[in-house]
């Protein structure tokens, strides 16, 4: 079960050796670059870089599995955009009256724009999966603990309860299947399983709240600041995050990643676009090249 879920696992990689706040900053820079850029070739370069980063972090198989899940979500986006968008000029099919959607003029521009949005969504899913697998959530919450102890505690408990709820769901589902009359089928069975999981989670929440109250968590003070010198991996990933964000902003402002879908496709590919793709791939992957002491 845990192999199917993107929970953090310790590993021997430069990203795992980086402090959690820097790893989260690096993932945030990738997210910002994904949101800023629309040029399909540049987004494909980011996709290649993220898959390479996942392989460098030792979680390539799990991230590739989330890629298959993302495609299930991405494909309907393309289909819906082709059906509802009427702004393109290049019609490749006419399907007549489509009721509330109007005349069925399907355009190439709508298909391409839908594919770009689907690709951006896929990248966001992959970045979230990679960060969830390689950035230590406990260390990240310890950083936030200095800002708000109660918020950090709430987030920590919620994170810890997700695997517990997944295990409860599996056990209850197995218990349903072992009943003499079999498990309830269809929506009835799902509602019964959901009710049991929610009821159990509420009981567990009351127990946890009572335990925390007895241990005096309500009177806790701000945690003392613990200084830890920056490692070479921290510096490398912080520099990588700055480079990724800077390249994304520069590519957007300089026109190297220019793209417009409507009313006609405008997607120039020149030396600047190719240079931006190469620079983004290098900025993402270079921190994984320093593995001194990692494999020990």
Buried (B, 14 or more C-beta within 10 A) or exposed (E): EEEEEBBBBEBEBBBBBBBBBBBBBBBBBBBBBBEBBBBBBBBEBBBBBBBBBBBBBBBBEBBBBBBEEBEEEBEEBBEBBBBEBBEBEBEEEEEEEEEEEEEBBBBBBBBBBBBBBBBBBBBBBBBBBBBBBBBBBEBBBBBBBEEEBEEBBEBBBEBEBEEEBBEBBEEBBEEBEEEEEEBBEEEEBEEBBEEBBEEBBEEBEEEEEEEBEEEEEEEEEEEEEEEEEEBBBBEBBBBBBBBBBBBBBBBBEEEBBBBEBBEEBEBEBEEBBBEBBEBBBEBBBBBBEEBEEBEE
